[in-house]
Amino acid sequence: MTEFKQIIGRGTRVRDDYGKYFFTILDYTGSATRLFADPEFDGEPVRITEEEIDEAGEVIEGSIDIIEPEEEGLEEELEEEAVPIISDDTEGIPRKYYVDGGWIEIVAHMVYELDSSGKKLRVVKYTDFTADNIRSIYPSAAELRSKWSDAEERALVLEELESRGITFEQLAQATDQPDADPFDLLCHVAFSAPLRTRRERAER
């Protein structure tokens, strides 16, 4: 039972960076169904749905069997919980959400942007998003260097990047390079140039 739960646990893990938000269990032998029905481990199931499929994998009409919970009053509770009311903040009221217990970690930095058609959202890594934007403004590292060497031009570079949602703080965090020189970090992300820290650049 423990091994089964560990295997299923791997499938239930959400991976935002791979777009994995759900999983499917194909239970050919009935073993998974049997092992899921484990009151000692998981408690009593709230609802069980059984259905038959044909050779083509289609659900046979009329074969769906829903086993309702036997506990009195649980059906009404399930009906109330079936359609949870979750705010999507469209009311325009800013709010904070608090979670007690547990732990949180950042597993990936992602950016959602419109594709070339301007209609469909696509997910890109923050570093890839930064690299594409830098190369669209400055096609070469030499051109970026010529702008960066002048203080006024450098300010315009920073302003342009920030207008596109790119900051050095986020970029340093996404690349795990907090000590990198800003210019070298830009060239490293966009043009695969060697990465140096501020100290190394000063010594050079």
C-alpha positions as CSV (number, residue, x, y, z in Angstrom):
1,M,0.0,0.0,0.0
2,T,2.8,2.4,0.9
3,E,4.6,1.8,-2.4
4,F,1.3,2.3,-4.3
5,K,0.7,5.6,-2.6
6,Q,4.2,6.7,-3.5
7,I,3.7,5.8,-7.1
8,I,0.4,7.6,-7.3
9,G,1.9,10.6,-5.4
10,R,4.4,11.1,-8.2
11,G,1.6,11.4,-10.7
12,T,-0.4,13.9,-8.7
13,R,2.5,16.4,-8.5
14,V,1.7,19.6,-10.4
15,R,4.5,20.9,-12.7
16,D,3.8,24.4,-13.9
17,D,7.0,24.4,-16.0
18,Y,5.8,21.4,-18.0
19,G,2.2,22.4,-18.1
20,K,1.2,19.4,-16.1
21,Y,-2.0,20.2,-14.1
22,F,-3.8,16.8,-14.2
23,F,-3.1,13.1,-14.7
24,T,-5.0,10.0,-15.8
25,I,-4.9,6.5,-14.3
26,L,-5.7,3.6,-16.7
27,D,-6.7,0.8,-14.4
28,Y,-6.8,-2.3,-16.6
29,T,-6.7,-4.9,-13.8
30,G,-8.7,-3.0,-11.1
31,S,-5.7,-3.0,-8.8
32,A,-5.6,0.8,-8.5
33,T,-9.4,1.0,-7.9
34,R,-9.0,-1.6,-5.2
35,L,-6.0,0.0,-3.5
36,F,-7.7,3.5,-3.6
37,A,-10.5,2.1,-1.6
38,D,-8.5,2.0,1.6
39,P,-10.4,3.5,4.6
40,E,-7.5,3.0,6.9
41,F,-5.2,5.1,4.8
42,D,-7.5,7.7,3.1
43,G,-10.8,7.5,5.1
44,E,-14.1,6.6,3.5
45,P,-14.6,7.7,-0.1
46,V,-17.1,10.5,-0.6
47,R,-18.3,9.2,-3.9
48,I,-17.4,6.4,-6.3
49,T,-18.1,6.4,-10.0
50,E,-17.8,3.3,-12.1
51,E,-18.2,3.0,-15.9
52,E,-17.5,0.5,-18.7
53,I,-15.7,1.2,-21.9
54,D,-15.8,-0.6,-25.2
55,E,-12.8,-1.8,-27.3
56,A,-12.5,1.7,-28.9
57,G,-12.2,3.2,-25.4
58,E,-15.6,4.9,-25.5
59,V,-17.8,4.9,-22.5
60,I,-20.7,2.5,-23.0
61,E,-24.0,4.4,-22.7
62,G,-25.9,3.6,-19.5
63,S,-22.9,1.9,-17.9
64,I,-22.1,4.8,-15.5
65,D,-22.8,3.8,-12.0
66,I,-22.5,6.4,-9.2
67,I,-22.3,5.0,-5.7
68,E,-23.6,7.7,-3.3
69,P,-22.3,8.0,0.2
70,E,-24.3,6.3,2.9
71,E,-23.7,8.8,5.7
72,E,-26.8,10.8,6.3
73,G,-26.4,14.5,5.5
74,L,-23.3,14.0,3.4
75,E,-25.1,14.3,0.1
76,E,-26.3,17.8,0.9
77,E,-22.7,18.7,2.0
78,L,-21.3,17.4,-1.3
79,E,-23.8,19.4,-3.3
80,E,-22.8,22.6,-1.6
81,E,-19.1,21.8,-2.2
82,A,-19.6,20.7,-5.8
83,V,-19.5,24.3,-7.1
84,P,-17.1,26.2,-4.9
85,I,-17.2,29.9,-5.0
86,I,-13.7,31.1,-5.8
87,S,-13.0,34.7,-6.4
88,D,-11.0,35.6,-9.6
89,D,-10.6,39.2,-8.4
90,T,-12.8,40.5,-11.3
91,E,-14.6,42.6,-8.7
92,G,-11.6,44.9,-8.8
93,I,-11.1,44.7,-5.0
94,P,-7.5,44.0,-4.1
95,R,-7.0,41.4,-1.4
96,K,-4.4,39.3,0.3
97,Y,-4.6,35.5,0.6
98,Y,-3.2,33.8,3.7
99,V,-2.3,30.1,4.0
100,D,-1.6,28.6,7.4
101,G,1.0,25.9,7.6
102,G,2.9,24.1,4.7
103,W,5.8,25.6,2.7
104,I,6.2,27.3,-0.6
105,E,9.1,27.4,-3.0
106,I,9.6,28.9,-6.5
107,V,10.1,26.0,-9.0
108,A,10.2,28.1,-12.1
109,H,9.9,31.7,-13.4
110,M,7.4,31.8,-16.3
111,V,6.1,34.6,-18.5
112,Y,2.7,34.4,-20.3
113,E,2.7,36.3,-23.6
114,L,0.6,36.5,-26.7
115,D,1.9,34.5,-29.7
116,S,2.5,36.0,-33.2
117,S,-1.2,35.9,-34.0
118,G,-1.9,38.0,-30.9
119,K,-4.7,35.6,-29.9
120,K,-3.2,32.8,-27.9
121,L,-1.2,32.9,-24.7
122,R,2.0,30.9,-24.6
123,V,4.3,30.2,-21.7
124,V,8.0,31.0,-21.9
125,K,10.8,31.0,-19.3
126,Y,11.6,34.4,-17.9
127,T,15.2,34.0,-19.2
128,D,14.0,33.2,-22.7
129,F,11.5,36.0,-22.6
130,T,14.4,38.4,-21.6
131,A,16.7,37.0,-24.3
132,D,14.1,37.5,-27.1
133,N,13.4,41.0,-26.1
134,I,17.1,42.0,-25.8
135,R,17.8,40.6,-29.3
136,S,14.8,42.3,-30.8
137,I,16.2,45.7,-29.6
138,Y,19.9,45.0,-29.9
139,P,20.7,42.3,-32.5
140,S,24.3,41.9,-31.4
141,A,26.3,42.1,-28.2
142,A,28.5,44.8,-29.8
143,E,25.5,47.0,-30.3
144,L,24.3,46.6,-26.8
145,R,27.8,47.3,-25.5
146,S,28.0,50.6,-27.5
147,K,24.7,51.7,-25.9
148,W,25.7,50.6,-22.4
149,S,29.0,52.5,-22.4
150,D,27.2,55.8,-22.5
151,A,25.4,56.7,-19.2
152,E,22.5,58.4,-21.0
153,E,22.1,55.5,-23.5
154,R,22.4,53.0,-20.6
155,A,19.5,54.8,-18.8
156,L,17.4,54.4,-22.0
157,V,18.3,50.7,-22.2
158,L,17.1,50.1,-18.6
159,E,14.0,52.1,-19.2
160,E,13.2,50.1,-22.3
161,L,13.7,46.8,-20.6
162,E,11.6,47.8,-17.6
163,S,8.8,48.9,-19.9
164,R,8.8,45.3,-21.2
165,G,8.7,43.8,-17.7
166,I,12.4,43.0,-17.4
167,T,14.4,44.0,-14.3
168,F,17.8,43.0,-13.1
169,E,16.5,41.9,-9.8
170,Q,14.2,39.4,-11.4
171,L,16.7,38.3,-14.0
172,A,19.4,37.7,-11.3
173,Q,16.9,35.7,-9.3
174,A,15.8,33.7,-12.3
175,T,19.3,32.8,-13.3
176,D,20.5,32.4,-9.7
177,Q,23.3,34.9,-10.3
178,P,22.9,37.7,-7.7
179,D,26.5,38.8,-7.9
180,A,26.7,39.0,-11.7
181,D,27.5,42.3,-13.4
182,P,24.3,43.6,-15.0
183,F,25.8,44.1,-18.5
184,D,27.4,40.7,-18.5
185,L,24.2,39.1,-17.3
186,L,22.3,40.6,-20.2
187,C,24.9,39.4,-22.7
188,H,25.0,36.0,-21.1
189,V,21.2,35.5,-21.3
190,A,20.8,37.0,-24.8
191,F,24.1,36.1,-26.5
192,S,25.6,33.3,-24.4
193,A,28.5,35.5,-23.5
194,P,30.8,34.5,-20.5
195,L,29.3,35.6,-17.2
196,R,31.4,37.6,-14.7
197,T,30.6,39.1,-11.3
198,R,31.0,42.8,-10.5
199,R,34.2,42.0,-8.7
200,E,35.7,40.1,-11.6
201,R,34.8,42.9,-14.0
202,A,36.3,45.6,-11.7
203,E,39.5,43.6,-11.4
204,R,39.7,43.2,-15.1
